Amino acid sequence: MGTQMHMHMVGVFEAKTRLTALLDEVEEGGEVLITRRGKPVARLVAADPGFDRDRARRAAAGLREASKGVTLGGLSLKELIGEGRR
């Protein structure tokens, strides 16, 4: 989403009056540290997009497709695990 910006500090009053601009900055990769009387009280950062179920399903389907025809050289999974423990 844009170039990473550095975090900068703003006071509560400035944060209230410039919220839209600060949100634009955060959306572009920046961080804003909000202070009260010079002491940090909050950090404004981009929201985590969260878990994308459709993307996970596509990834799992791709893994299943890629593993078709792959064999363990005649060994069972249990035997391979046993070999790894020795």
MDTraj code that builds the backbone (N, CA, C; nanometers):
import mdtraj as md
import numpy as np

residues = "MET GLY THR GLN MET HIS MET HIS MET VAL GLY VAL PHE GLU ALA LYS THR ARG LEU THR ALA LEU LEU ASP GLU VAL GLU GLU GLY GLY GLU VAL LEU ILE THR ARG ARG GLY LYS PRO VAL ALA ARG LEU VAL ALA ALA ASP PRO GLY PHE ASP ARG ASP ARG ALA ARG ARG ALA ALA ALA GLY LEU ARG GLU ALA SER LYS GLY VAL THR LEU GLY GLY LEU SER LEU LYS GLU LEU ILE GLY GLU GLY ARG ARG".split()
xyz = np.array([
    [0.0794, -0.1189, 0.0000],
    [0.0000, 0.0000, 0.0000],
    [0.0836, 0.1253, 0.0000],
    [0.1726, 0.1620, -0.0676],
    [0.2461, 0.2850, -0.0522],
    [0.3771, 0.2642, 0.0207],
    [0.4501, 0.3734, 0.0316],
    [0.5821, 0.3702, 0.0926],
    [0.5715, 0.3768, 0.2434],
    [0.6538, 0.2978, 0.3118],
    [0.6559, 0.2979, 0.4581],
    [0.7006, 0.4345, 0.5079],
    [0.6260, 0.4913, 0.6002],
    [0.6598, 0.6205, 0.6566],
    [0.7059, 0.6001, 0.8001],
    [0.7691, 0.7003, 0.8532],
    [0.8140, 0.6928, 0.9906],
    [0.7013, 0.7313, 1.0858],
    [0.7098, 0.6823, 1.2072],
    [0.6123, 0.7187, 1.3083],
    [0.6426, 0.8598, 1.3568],
    [0.5389, 0.9362, 1.3779],
    [0.5597, 1.0669, 1.4391],
    [0.4587, 1.0878, 1.5503],
    [0.4865, 1.1837, 1.6348],
    [0.4022, 1.2090, 1.7511],
    [0.3124, 1.3299, 1.7274],
    [0.1900, 1.3195, 1.7775],
    [0.0975, 1.4328, 1.7768],
    [0.0265, 1.4356, 1.9111],
    [-0.0086, 1.5536, 1.9547],
    [-0.0866, 1.5676, 2.0776],
    [-0.2317, 1.5325, 2.0535],
    [-0.3055, 1.5159, 2.1615],
    [-0.4465, 1.4784, 2.1522],
    [-0.5253, 1.5815, 2.0713],
    [-0.5042, 1.7091, 2.0985],
    [-0.5786, 1.8136, 2.0270],
    [-0.5526, 1.8052, 1.8766],
    [-0.4256, 1.7917, 1.8384],
    [-0.3917, 1.7812, 1.6967],
    [-0.4529, 1.6562, 1.6354],
    [-0.4505, 1.5456, 1.7097],
    [-0.5086, 1.4208, 1.6592],
    [-0.6578, 1.4386, 1.6327],
    [-0.7269, 1.5084, 1.7218],
    [-0.8708, 1.5313, 1.7031],
    [-0.8976, 1.6192, 1.5812],
    [-0.8169, 1.7222, 1.5627],
    [-0.8435, 1.8153, 1.4532],
    [-0.7943, 1.7646, 1.3185],
    [-0.7012, 1.6693, 1.3173],
    [-0.6436, 1.6196, 1.1919],
    [-0.6701, 1.4709, 1.1694],
    [-0.7743, 1.4167, 1.2305],
    [-0.7967, 1.2721, 1.2256],
    [-0.8002, 1.2168, 1.0832],
    [-0.8703, 1.2812, 0.9935],
    [-0.8795, 1.2297, 0.8561],
    [-0.7421, 1.2224, 0.7905],
    [-0.6621, 1.3260, 0.8055],
    [-0.5274, 1.3261, 0.7476],
    [-0.4407, 1.2195, 0.8127],
    [-0.4555, 1.2009, 0.9434],
    [-0.3764, 1.0986, 1.0126],
    [-0.4164, 0.9592, 0.9652],
    [-0.5454, 0.9369, 0.9435],
    [-0.5909, 0.8075, 0.8919],
    [-0.5356, 0.7828, 0.7518],
    [-0.5297, 0.8866, 0.6687],
    [-0.4704, 0.8726, 0.5353],
    [-0.3238, 0.8318, 0.5470],
    [-0.2536, 0.8952, 0.6407],
    [-0.1118, 0.8639, 0.6612],
    [-0.0933, 0.7183, 0.7046],
    [-0.1772, 0.6732, 0.7966],
    [-0.1687, 0.5360, 0.8457],
    [-0.2022, 0.4374, 0.7346],
    [-0.2987, 0.4716, 0.6534],
    [-0.3378, 0.3858, 0.5411],
    [-0.2215, 0.3687, 0.4432],
    [-0.1343, 0.4667, 0.4370],
    [-0.0170, 0.4613, 0.3484],
    [0.1026, 0.3941, 0.4140],
    [0.0844, 0.3392, 0.5354],
    [0.1917, 0.2658, 0.6005],
    [0.2562, 0.3362, 0.7178],
    [0.2119, 0.4558, 0.7505],
    [0.2694, 0.5293, 0.8623],
    [0.2106, 0.4871, 0.9963],
    [0.2703, 0.5375, 1.1012],
    [0.2198, 0.5193, 1.2375],
    [0.2193, 0.6549, 1.3050],
    [0.1207, 0.6753, 1.3913],
    [0.1101, 0.8005, 1.4634],
    [0.1030, 0.7689, 1.6120],
    [0.1904, 0.8296, 1.6886],
    [0.1896, 0.8149, 1.8341],
    [0.1164, 0.9356, 1.8908],
    [0.0080, 0.9105, 1.9622],
    [-0.0717, 1.0193, 2.0199],
    [-0.0286, 1.0380, 2.1648],
    [-0.0011, 1.1624, 2.1990],
    [0.0480, 1.1928, 2.3328],
    [-0.0488, 1.2843, 2.4074],
    [-0.0424, 1.2765, 2.5379],
    [-0.1164, 1.3679, 2.6251],
    [-0.0146, 1.4259, 2.7224],
    [-0.0005, 1.5555, 2.7197],
    [0.0997, 1.6241, 2.8021],
    [0.2392, 1.5659, 2.7811],
    [0.2711, 1.5312, 2.6557],
    [0.4031, 1.4809, 2.6212],
    [0.4265, 1.3335, 2.6480],
    [0.3275, 1.2644, 2.7038],
    [0.3428, 1.1214, 2.7334],
    [0.2591, 1.0391, 2.6356],
    [0.3192, 0.9337, 2.5789],
    [0.2452, 0.8487, 2.4846],
    [0.1236, 0.7836, 2.5505],
    [0.0085, 0.7911, 2.4816],
    [-0.1129, 0.7272, 2.5323],
    [-0.1749, 0.6309, 2.4318],
    [-0.1453, 0.6477, 2.3038],
    [-0.2048, 0.5593, 2.2023],
    [-0.1190, 0.5618, 2.0770],
    [-0.1333, 0.4561, 1.9994],
    [-0.0633, 0.4474, 1.8714],
    [-0.1658, 0.4156, 1.7634],
    [-0.1671, 0.4933, 1.6587],
    [-0.2587, 0.4741, 1.5475],
    [-0.1837, 0.3988, 1.4378],
    [-0.2297, 0.2768, 1.4086],
    [-0.1670, 0.1922, 1.3070],
    [-0.2756, 0.1343, 1.2171],
    [-0.2364, 0.0858, 1.1016],
    [-0.3324, 0.0255, 1.0089],
    [-0.3954, -0.0990, 1.0720],
    [-0.5204, -0.1201, 1.0415],
    [-0.5918, -0.2378, 1.0913],
    [-0.5397, -0.3629, 1.0221],
    [-0.5285, -0.4698, 1.0958],
    [-0.4893, -0.5991, 1.0394],
    [-0.6046, -0.6490, 0.9539],
    [-0.5760, -0.6894, 0.8304],
    [-0.6849, -0.7335, 0.7439],
    [-0.7563, -0.8588, 0.7945],
    [-0.6952, -0.9298, 0.8882],
    [-0.7597, -1.0474, 0.9438],
    [-0.7448, -1.1712, 0.8571],
    [-0.8123, -1.2748, 0.8959],
    [-0.8043, -1.4040, 0.8292],
    [-0.8895, -1.4027, 0.7038],
    [-0.8328, -1.4420, 0.5914],
    [-0.9026, -1.4475, 0.4634],
    [-0.9334, -1.5930, 0.4318],
    [-1.0547, -1.6359, 0.4647],
    [-1.0953, -1.7755, 0.4480],
    [-1.0850, -1.8221, 0.3028],
    [-1.1251, -1.7385, 0.2083],
    [-1.1179, -1.7780, 0.0668],
    [-0.9729, -1.7985, 0.0231],
    [-0.8844, -1.7115, 0.0676],
    [-0.7423, -1.7268, 0.0331],
    [-0.6861, -1.8561, 0.0929],
    [-0.7249, -1.8876, 0.2164],
    [-0.6791, -2.0111, 0.2807],
    [-0.7303, -2.1331, 0.2046],
    [-0.8548, -2.1286, 0.1603],
    [-0.9106, -2.2408, 0.0834],
    [-0.8360, -2.2602, -0.0483],
    [-0.8051, -2.1496, -0.1144],
    [-0.7302, -2.1593, -0.2410],
    [-0.5909, -2.2166, -0.2170],
    [-0.5278, -2.1754, -0.1084],
    [-0.3943, -2.2271, -0.0764],
    [-0.4001, -2.3766, -0.0476],
    [-0.4997, -2.4205, 0.0292],
    [-0.5141, -2.5630, 0.0617],
    [-0.5411, -2.6434, -0.0656],
    [-0.6256, -2.5908, -0.1535],
    [-0.6542, -2.6605, -0.2793],
    [-0.5275, -2.6710, -0.3637],
    [-0.4484, -2.5662, -0.3652],
    [-0.3223, -2.5683, -0.4392],
    [-0.2253, -2.6713, -0.3836],
    [-0.2189, -2.6829, -0.2518],
    [-0.1321, -2.7836, -0.1895],
    [-0.1793, -2.9248, -0.2219],
    [-0.3120, -2.9449, -0.2170],
    [-0.3654, -3.0777, -0.2510],
    [-0.3329, -3.1131, -0.3960],
    [-0.3488, -3.0175, -0.4844],
    [-0.3208, -3.0408, -0.6260],
    [-0.1725, -3.0700, -0.6476],
    [-0.0882, -2.9941, -0.5811],
    [0.0566, -3.0128, -0.5974],
    [0.1035, -3.1462, -0.5418],
    [0.0315, -3.2012, -0.4450],
    [0.0756, -3.3271, -0.3837],
    [0.0243, -3.4508, -0.4572],
    [-0.0610, -3.4320, -0.5558],
    [-0.1123, -3.5471, -0.6312],
    [0.0037, -3.6200, -0.6975],
    [0.0069, -3.7504, -0.6821],
    [0.1098, -3.8327, -0.7429],
    [0.2385, -3.8388, -0.6633],
    [0.2479, -3.7637, -0.5548],
    [0.3683, -3.7675, -0.4725],
    [0.3611, -3.8914, -0.3843],
    [0.4689, -3.9685, -0.3832],
    [0.4713, -4.0896, -0.3019],
    [0.5804, -4.0788, -0.1966],
    [0.5777, -4.1702, -0.1053],
    [0.6766, -4.1747, 0.0025],
    [0.7803, -4.2844, -0.0238],
    [0.7989, -4.3182, -0.1480],
    [0.8976, -4.4199, -0.1830],
    [0.8655, -4.5568, -0.1259],
    [0.7379, -4.5897, -0.1165],
    [0.6966, -4.7198, -0.0649],
    [0.6896, -4.7264, 0.0866],
    [0.7289, -4.6254, 0.1573],
    [0.7247, -4.6237, 0.3030],
    [0.5937, -4.5609, 0.3494],
    [0.5497, -4.6017, 0.4658],
    [0.4315, -4.5399, 0.5234],
    [0.4749, -4.4164, 0.6025],
    [0.3815, -4.3313, 0.6297],
    [0.4105, -4.2133, 0.7095],
    [0.4613, -4.2539, 0.8478],
    [0.4025, -4.3599, 0.9033],
    [0.4438, -4.4089, 1.0349],
    [0.5915, -4.4531, 1.0326],
    [0.6307, -4.5214, 0.9246],
    [0.7703, -4.5651, 0.9122],
    [0.8648, -4.4465, 0.8998],
    [0.8247, -4.3458, 0.8260],
    [0.9077, -4.2260, 0.8108],
    [0.9241, -4.1535, 0.9440],
    [0.8172, -4.1463, 1.0193],
    [0.8243, -4.0833, 1.1520],
    [0.9180, -4.1617, 1.2409],
    [0.9067, -4.2936, 1.2351],
    [0.9944, -4.3793, 1.3147],
    [1.1405, -4.3591, 1.2780],
    [1.1690, -4.3446, 1.1480],
    [1.3066, -4.3190, 1.1032],
    [1.3597, -4.1878, 1.1590],
    [1.2740, -4.0905, 1.1657],
    [1.3146, -3.9594, 1.2158],
    [1.3448, -3.9596, 1.3637],
    [1.2916, -4.0550, 1.4370],
    [1.3124, -4.0612, 1.5827],
    [1.4392, -4.1343, 1.6197],
    [1.5015, -4.1982, 1.5247],
    [1.6222, -4.2746, 1.5566],
    [1.7430, -4.1895, 1.5661],
])
top = md.Topology()
chain = top.add_chain()
for i, resn in enumerate(residues, 1):
    res = top.add_residue(resn, chain, resSeq=i)
    for name in ("N", "CA", "C"):
        top.add_atom(name, md.element.get_by_symbol(name[0]), res)
traj = md.Trajectory(xyz[None], top)
